[in-house]
Amino acid sequence: MTERVPDLDALRELRVDLRSDLAPVTVDAVRALLGPVASRALDREQTVPARRALERPSGAGIATFVRLFQLGETVTADDVDAAFPRVGSAGLARLGLVRVGDGARGGGVQAVVELSPYSAEDARGQLDWWIASDLSEVARGGAVLPAGHVLGIGGASRTLAQLTTRRPVDRVLDLGTGCGIQALHAARHARIVVATDVDERALALTRFNALLNLGPDDGQVSTRLGSMLEPVAGETFDLVVSNPPFVITPRVPDVVEYTYRDGGAAGDDLVRDLVRSLGTVLAPGGVAQLLANWEHRAGEPWPDRVGAWVSGLGLDAWVVEREVQDPAEYAELWLRDGGQTPERDRDGYEIAYRAWLDDLASRAVEGVGFGFVTLRRRAADGTDAAQPWLRLEEVTGTVAQPLGATVADVLDAVQRWADADAAELLAQRWVVAGDVTEERFHSPGEPSPSVILLRAGGGFGRTVRCDTGLAAFVGACDGDLAGSQIVAALAALLDVDAVALAAELVPQVRGLAIDGLLRPCAD
C-alpha cells in the first residue's frame, strides 16, 4: 500500500467542517460504544471483541469511524457520508485520509491513515484531539509494518506526555516528533515549538495534527527535517522533550530497522550520545526530559554505566528505571512490536530472535532497563552548577500519573535546597505535605516500633524509613518551630548531643524537602 500524506491545503479549507464531524468522536464515546472489555482488547491490538461490539445497532456514526480508521475495514460511502455529514467521503478523500471507489478494497471507502481520538487534561483544562498517524498493524490486516512507519499514540508517548513539566515557557524542542503529540502538548504552554524528525512523512503528519487540533491561544509549531540535534544547532530551548529511537536493535540484514524506534547506533550508544549532548541546547534553567533504554552488563551495575553518561555535564540529572527485561523478553517485545510472529513466519522469526540474543550477548548484556532521564541547567546566569545534583534510582511501583507537576516541584526543591547549608535548612520552619502518612510496625510484645515509615500518597509514592529521631523531627514539623528549635528540643528529650543530632538529621531533612514530603512553611 502506497503511503499518502494528508493534504494541508484541503485541511485549511475543510478544518471547521472536519472538526464539527469529529466532535462526537471522543475517547469516552468510543469506550462507551465498545464497552470496557472490547476497549482494553483493542488497546492490545485484539480486534474480535471490538468487531463483536460493533454488531450492536447503536452509535452508527462513531461505529463507522472505528471500523474505518481503527479497524481498517472497507466501509460504504453511504455510511461514511452519514458519519461525516459536513465533509463526507469526498471531503475525506480530498484531505488524503481515505481512498474511495476503485482505489479502495471492494469499491467502498478505505482509510489510508489512522485517525484516533485522544483526550487528556493539563493546566489549561480538558483537551479532546484527533491524531493522524500511519495505519496500525490491526488496520493493515496484520501485515508487517513498513520500515518508515509513523507510529500513533502508544504507551511510551502517553508516559512522556504525563511526565513532562507543563509550566509556561518560551521555546520547546520536540526531538523525534513522530506524529507530533508531544509538540501539540507543548504548544499549550509555550510560545514556540520546534518539532524535528528524520522522516518527512512524520513531519507532514505533525503539521496536519497541529493544524487540525491547535487553536489561536496555542503556540506556534514549526517542523524541521534532520537527525538528533543537527536541525537546531546553535539554538537553545527552555524545554526539550524526546521519545527518541532508543530501541537496542541488532544491526544485521535479517532484522528490520524501523525509523520510529531504531536510531542506527549499536547498543544504547544513541541514548548515551543524546544525553551527553543535550546540554548544548538547554537555555539557563532549561529542562530536558526523554524516555530511554540502557543495557545492564555483567559486572557493571547500571547506575555506574548511566551515571558516567550524566556526570561531568554541569547539569542536574535524574535517571529513573521503571522496568527491566531479560534479553529474551526484550527481543520478543520488539519483534511483536514490528508485527513479526512465529505464526506468520517461523523461520524468519527465529532468525531475528537469534540475532537479538546474539547481539545482546556480544556485550554481556544481562537485561535492558526502561525508564526516563531528566536533565536541568540549574544556574539562571547560564553558568553550569558547581556541584550538580545527580540521582539514579529504581522506581518500579505504582506512580500517580501525571507526574509532570511532581517533577517540576522536585527540580524547584533541588534548586532551593540541594546546596543549602545546615544552618539554612534548620532555620526553616517546615510543614509535612498533606499526602504524607506515617506507619509504625511493632514486633509482638515490644513497646517501641521496629520500623517507622513515611509514605507519600502522590507523585512517586515515596517511602522513607525513619529512625526515632527523624520520625520525631517530622512529627514536630507543623510550621510553628524552626528546625533548629526542634533539634534542640529533641536533643534534650533524648539526652543526646544537639550538634551530633543536627548533623545526622540535616541530610535526611534535605532529602525529604527535595522529594516534597517536607515543605517550607508559607507565612
KETIBA-450046 format. One record per residue (C-alpha): residue in three letters; x, y, z. Coordinates in steps of 0.5 Angstrom, whole numbers, padded with zeros to 4 digits, always signed. Layout:
residues N
ALAXYZ
...
***
This chain:
residues 523
MET+0000+0000+0000
THR+0003+0007-0002
GLU+0003+0012+0004
ARG+0000+0018+0003
VAL+0001+0025+0006
PRO-0005+0029+0009
ASP-0007+0035+0005
LEU-0006+0041+0009
ASP-0009+0046+0004
ALA-0015+0042+0004
LEU-0015+0042+0011
ARG-0015+0049+0012
GLU-0021+0050+0007
LEU-0025+0044+0011
ARG-0022+0045+0018
VAL-0028+0047+0021
ASP-0033+0042+0018
LEU-0028+0036+0020
ARG-0028+0039+0027
SER-0035+0039+0027
ASP-0036+0032+0024
LEU-0031+0029+0029
ALA-0033+0033+0035
PRO-0038+0027+0038
VAL-0032+0022+0037
THR-0028+0022+0044
VAL-0024+0017+0048
ASP-0030+0017+0052
ALA-0035+0016+0047
VAL-0031+0010+0043
ARG-0030+0007+0050
ALA-0038+0007+0052
LEU-0040+0004+0045
LEU-0035-0001+0045
GLY-0035-0003+0053
PRO-0029-0004+0057
VAL-0027-0011+0055
ALA-0027-0009+0048
SER-0024-0003+0049
ARG-0018-0006+0053
ALA-0017-0011+0048
LEU-0017-0006+0042
ASP-0011-0003+0046
ARG-0008-0010+0046
GLU-0009-0010+0038
GLN-0014-0015+0039
THR-0020-0014+0035
VAL-0025-0019+0036
PRO-0028-0016+0042
ALA-0029-0009+0038
ARG-0032-0012+0032
ARG-0037-0016+0036
ALA-0039-0010+0040
LEU-0040-0006+0033
GLU-0045-0011+0031
ARG-0050-0008+0036
PRO-0054-0003+0032
SER-0052+0003+0036
GLY-0048+0009+0036
ALA-0048+0009+0028
GLY-0043+0015+0027
ILE-0038+0013+0032
ALA-0038+0006+0030
THR-0037+0008+0023
PHE-0031+0012+0025
VAL-0028+0006+0029
ARG-0029+0001+0023
LEU-0026+0006+0018
PHE-0020+0009+0022
GLN-0018+0004+0027
LEU-0020-0003+0025
GLY-0018-0002+0018
GLU-0025-0004+0015
THR-0028-0002+0008
VAL-0034+0002+0009
THR-0039+0004+0005
ALA-0039+0011+0002
ASP-0047+0012+0005
ASP-0044+0010+0012
VAL-0038+0015+0011
ASP-0043+0021+0009
ALA-0048+0019+0015
ALA-0042+0019+0020
PHE-0039+0026+0017
PRO-0045+0030+0014
ARG-0041+0036+0013
VAL-0034+0033+0010
GLY-0037+0027+0007
SER-0033+0021+0004
ALA-0031+0026-0002
GLY-0028+0031+0003
LEU-0024+0026+0007
ALA-0021+0024+0000
ARG-0019+0031-0001
LEU-0016+0031+0006
GLY-0012+0025+0004
LEU-0015+0021+0010
VAL-0019+0016+0005
ARG-0019+0012-0001
VAL-0026+0012-0005
GLY-0028+0008-0010
ASP-0024+0004-0015
GLY-0018+0006-0010
ALA-0021+0002-0004
ARG-0022-0005-0003
GLY-0029-0007-0005
GLY-0030-0001-0008
GLY-0032+0003-0002
VAL-0028+0007+0003
GLN-0022+0005+0006
ALA-0017+0009+0011
VAL-0010+0011+0009
VAL-0008+0014+0015
GLU-0010+0012+0022
LEU-0014+0017+0026
SER-0015+0017+0033
PRO-0019+0021+0039
TYR-0014+0023+0044
SER-0016+0026+0051
ALA-0012+0029+0057
GLU-0012+0034+0062
ASP-0007+0039+0063
ALA-0006+0046+0067
ARG-0011+0049+0062
GLY-0016+0044+0063
GLN-0019+0038+0058
LEU-0017+0037+0051
ASP-0020+0033+0046
TRP-0016+0032+0040
TRP-0016+0027+0034
ILE-0009+0025+0032
ALA-0007+0022+0025
SER-0001+0017+0024
ASP+0000+0011+0020
LEU-0004+0005+0020
SER-0003+0001+0025
GLU-0002-0007+0024
VAL-0009-0008+0026
ALA-0012-0003+0021
ARG-0007-0007+0016
GLY-0010-0013+0017
GLY-0004-0016+0021
ALA+0001-0014+0015
VAL+0008-0013+0018
LEU+0009-0005+0019
PRO+0014-0002+0014
ALA+0021+0001+0016
GLY+0018+0008+0015
HIS+0012+0007+0020
VAL+0010+0013+0023
LEU+0007+0011+0030
GLY+0001+0014+0033
ILE+0000+0015+0041
GLY+0002+0009+0045
GLY+0004+0008+0052
ALA+0011+0011+0051
SER+0008+0017+0048
ARG+0003+0018+0054
THR+0008+0016+0059
LEU+0013+0022+0056
ALA+0007+0027+0056
GLN+0005+0025+0063
LEU+0012+0026+0065
THR+0013+0033+0062
THR+0013+0039+0066
ARG+0008+0044+0064
ARG+0010+0051+0066
PRO+0009+0056+0061
VAL+0016+0057+0057
ASP+0018+0061+0051
ARG+0021+0056+0047
VAL+0021+0048+0047
LEU+0024+0043+0042
ASP+0021+0036+0041
LEU+0026+0032+0038
GLY+0024+0026+0034
THR+0017+0028+0034
GLY+0013+0023+0030
CYS+0006+0024+0030
GLY+0007+0031+0034
ILE+0003+0029+0040
GLN+0009+0032+0045
ALA+0009+0038+0040
LEU+0002+0039+0041
HIS+0002+0039+0048
ALA+0008+0043+0049
ALA+0004+0049+0045
ARG-0001+0049+0050
HIS+0004+0052+0055
ALA+0010+0055+0050
ARG+0010+0061+0045
ILE+0015+0057+0040
VAL+0015+0049+0039
VAL+0020+0047+0034
ALA+0019+0039+0032
THR+0024+0035+0029
ASP+0025+0028+0026
VAL+0029+0025+0020
ASP+0022+0023+0017
GLU+0019+0028+0012
ARG+0013+0024+0013
ALA+0013+0024+0020
LEU+0013+0032+0020
ALA+0008+0032+0015
LEU+0003+0029+0020
THR+0005+0033+0025
ARG+0004+0039+0021
PHE-0003+0036+0020
ASN-0005+0035+0027
ALA-0002+0042+0029
LEU-0007+0045+0024
LEU-0013+0040+0026
ASN-0012+0041+0033
LEU-0009+0047+0036
GLY-0013+0054+0037
PRO-0011+0061+0037
ASP-0009+0061+0044
ASP-0004+0056+0043
GLY+0004+0057+0041
GLN+0007+0056+0034
VAL+0009+0049+0032
SER+0014+0049+0026
THR+0018+0043+0024
ARG+0025+0041+0021
LEU+0028+0035+0018
GLY+0034+0032+0021
SER+0038+0028+0026
MET+0038+0029+0033
LEU+0040+0036+0035
GLU+0043+0038+0028
PRO+0037+0042+0026
VAL+0037+0046+0032
ALA+0045+0047+0032
GLY+0047+0054+0036
GLU+0040+0055+0039
THR+0037+0054+0046
PHE+0031+0052+0049
ASP+0027+0052+0056
LEU+0025+0045+0055
VAL+0027+0039+0051
VAL+0022+0033+0050
SER+0024+0027+0047
ASN+0022+0020+0046
PRO+0028+0018+0041
PRO+0029+0012+0037
PHE+0032+0008+0043
VAL+0031+0001+0042
ILE+0037-0003+0042
THR+0037-0007+0035
PRO+0042-0012+0032
ARG+0045-0008+0026
VAL+0044-0014+0021
PRO+0040-0015+0015
ASP+0036-0020+0018
VAL+0033-0015+0023
VAL+0028-0010+0020
GLU+0030-0003+0023
TYR+0024+0002+0024
THR+0025+0009+0023
TYR+0021+0011+0029
ARG+0025+0006+0034
ASP+0032+0005+0031
GLY+0037+0010+0031
GLY+0042+0006+0028
ALA+0047+0006+0033
ALA+0050+0000+0037
GLY+0047-0002+0044
ASP+0045+0004+0048
ASP+0050+0009+0045
LEU+0045+0013+0042
VAL+0042+0015+0048
ARG+0048+0016+0051
ASP+0051+0021+0046
LEU+0044+0024+0046
VAL+0044+0025+0054
ARG+0052+0028+0053
SER+0050+0033+0048
LEU+0043+0036+0051
GLY+0046+0041+0055
THR+0049+0045+0049
VAL+0041+0046+0047
LEU+0039+0048+0054
ALA+0038+0055+0056
PRO+0039+0058+0063
GLY+0034+0054+0067
GLY+0032+0049+0062
VAL+0030+0042+0063
ALA+0031+0036+0058
GLN+0026+0030+0059
LEU+0027+0024+0055
LEU+0025+0016+0055
ALA+0031+0011+0054
ASN+0033+0004+0055
TRP+0040+0002+0058
GLU+0044-0004+0058
HIS+0045-0008+0064
ARG+0052-0011+0063
ALA+0055-0017+0067
GLY+0060-0014+0073
GLU+0058-0007+0071
PRO+0052-0004+0075
TRP+0047+0000+0071
PRO+0048+0006+0076
ASP+0055+0006+0074
ARG+0054+0006+0067
VAL+0049+0011+0066
GLY+0052+0015+0072
ALA+0058+0016+0067
TRP+0053+0019+0062
VAL+0051+0024+0066
SER+0057+0026+0070
GLY+0061+0032+0068
LEU+0056+0035+0064
GLY+0055+0041+0070
LEU+0047+0039+0069
ASP+0043+0037+0075
ALA+0041+0030+0073
TRP+0035+0025+0075
VAL+0035+0018+0072
VAL+0029+0013+0074
GLU+0029+0006+0072
ARG+0022+0003+0072
GLU+0023-0004+0069
VAL+0028-0009+0067
GLN+0027-0014+0062
ASP+0032-0020+0060
PRO+0035-0021+0053
ALA+0029-0026+0051
GLU+0024-0021+0054
TYR+0027-0015+0050
ALA+0027-0019+0044
GLU+0020-0022+0044
LEU+0018-0015+0046
TRP+0021-0011+0039
LEU+0019-0017+0035
ARG+0012-0017+0037
ASP+0012-0009+0036
GLY+0014-0010+0029
GLY+0009-0015+0027
GLN+0014-0021+0027
THR+0011-0027+0030
PRO+0012-0035+0029
GLU+0005-0036+0027
ARG+0007-0031+0021
ASP+0014-0033+0019
ARG+0017-0038+0024
ASP+0024-0039+0020
GLY+0024-0031+0020
TYR+0022-0030+0027
GLU+0027-0035+0030
ILE+0033-0032+0025
ALA+0031-0025+0028
TYR+0030-0027+0035
ARG+0037-0031+0035
ALA+0040-0024+0032
TRP+0038-0020+0038
LEU+0040-0025+0043
ASP+0047-0026+0040
ASP+0048-0018+0039
LEU+0046-0017+0047
ALA+0051-0023+0049
SER+0056-0020+0045
ARG+0056-0014+0050
ALA+0055-0019+0056
VAL+0048-0016+0057
GLU+0044-0019+0062
GLY+0038-0014+0062
VAL+0035-0008+0059
GLY+0033-0002+0063
PHE+0027+0002+0061
GLY+0026+0009+0064
PHE+0027+0016+0064
VAL+0032+0022+0064
THR+0031+0029+0067
LEU+0037+0034+0066
ARG+0037+0041+0068
ARG+0041+0047+0067
ARG+0041+0050+0074
ALA+0044+0057+0074
ALA+0040+0062+0072
ASP+0046+0066+0069
GLY+0048+0061+0064
THR+0054+0058+0068
ASP+0054+0051+0070
ALA+0052+0049+0077
ALA+0059+0048+0081
GLN+0056+0041+0084
PRO+0050+0039+0080
TRP+0045+0034+0083
LEU+0045+0027+0081
ARG+0040+0022+0083
LEU+0040+0015+0079
GLU+0034+0010+0082
GLU+0030+0005+0081
VAL+0022+0006+0082
THR+0018+0000+0080
GLY+0012+0001+0084
THR+0006+0005+0082
VAL+0006+0012+0081
ALA+0001+0017+0081
GLN+0001+0020+0074
PRO+0001+0025+0071
LEU+0008+0026+0074
GLY+0010+0033+0071
ALA+0008+0037+0077
THR+0012+0033+0081
VAL+0018+0033+0077
ALA+0018+0041+0077
ASP+0017+0041+0084
VAL+0023+0037+0085
LEU+0027+0041+0081
ASP+0025+0047+0084
ALA+0027+0044+0091
VAL+0033+0042+0088
GLN+0035+0049+0086
ARG+0033+0051+0093
TRP+0036+0046+0098
ALA+0041+0042+0095
ASP+0046+0046+0096
ALA+0043+0050+0102
ASP+0048+0049+0109
ALA+0046+0046+0115
ALA+0044+0053+0118
GLU+0040+0055+0113
LEU+0036+0048+0113
LEU+0035+0049+0120
ALA+0033+0056+0120
GLN+0027+0054+0116
ARG+0020+0053+0119
TRP+0018+0046+0116
VAL+0011+0043+0115
VAL+0009+0036+0113
ALA+0006+0035+0106
GLY-0001+0034+0106
ASP-0001+0027+0103
VAL+0004+0024+0108
THR+0003+0019+0113
GLU+0007+0015+0118
GLU+0007+0008+0119
ARG+0010+0004+0125
PHE+0011-0003+0126
HIS+0012-0007+0132
SER+0014-0014+0134
PRO+0010-0017+0139
GLY+0011-0015+0146
GLU+0016-0010+0144
PRO+0013-0003+0146
SER+0018+0001+0141
PRO+0017+0001+0134
SER+0022-0004+0130
VAL+0020+0000+0123
ILE+0018+0007+0122
LEU+0016+0009+0115
LEU+0014+0016+0112
ARG+0009+0015+0106
ALA+0008+0020+0100
GLY+0001+0019+0097
GLY+0002+0022+0091
GLY+0007+0023+0086
PHE+0013+0018+0086
GLY+0009+0015+0092
ARG+0016+0015+0096
THR+0017+0011+0102
VAL+0022+0013+0107
ARG+0025+0009+0113
CYS+0026+0013+0119
ASP+0029+0012+0126
THR+0026+0015+0132
GLY+0030+0022+0132
LEU+0028+0023+0124
ALA+0021+0021+0126
ALA+0020+0026+0132
PHE+0023+0031+0128
VAL+0018+0030+0122
GLY+0012+0030+0127
ALA+0014+0037+0130
CYS+0014+0040+0123
ASP+0008+0044+0124
GLY+0010+0051+0122
ASP+0011+0053+0129
LEU+0018+0052+0130
ALA+0025+0053+0126
GLY+0028+0046+0125
SER+0034+0049+0130
GLN+0029+0049+0135
ILE+0026+0042+0134
VAL+0033+0039+0134
ALA+0035+0043+0141
ALA+0028+0040+0144
LEU+0029+0033+0141
ALA+0037+0033+0144
ALA+0034+0035+0151
LEU+0029+0030+0151
LEU+0033+0024+0148
ASP+0039+0026+0152
VAL+0044+0027+0146
ASP+0049+0032+0144
ALA+0045+0037+0140
VAL+0051+0038+0135
ALA+0051+0031+0133
LEU+0044+0030+0132
ALA+0043+0036+0128
ALA+0049+0033+0123
GLU+0045+0027+0123
LEU+0038+0030+0121
VAL+0041+0035+0116
PRO+0042+0031+0110
GLN+0035+0027+0112
VAL+0031+0033+0112
ARG+0035+0036+0106
GLY+0032+0029+0102
LEU+0025+0030+0105
ALA+0025+0037+0102
ILE+0027+0035+0096
ASP+0022+0030+0095
GLY+0017+0034+0098
LEU+0015+0030+0104
LEU+0017+0037+0108
ARG+0015+0043+0105
PRO+0018+0050+0108
CYS+0012+0054+0112
ALA+0009+0059+0107
ASP+0007+0065+0112
***
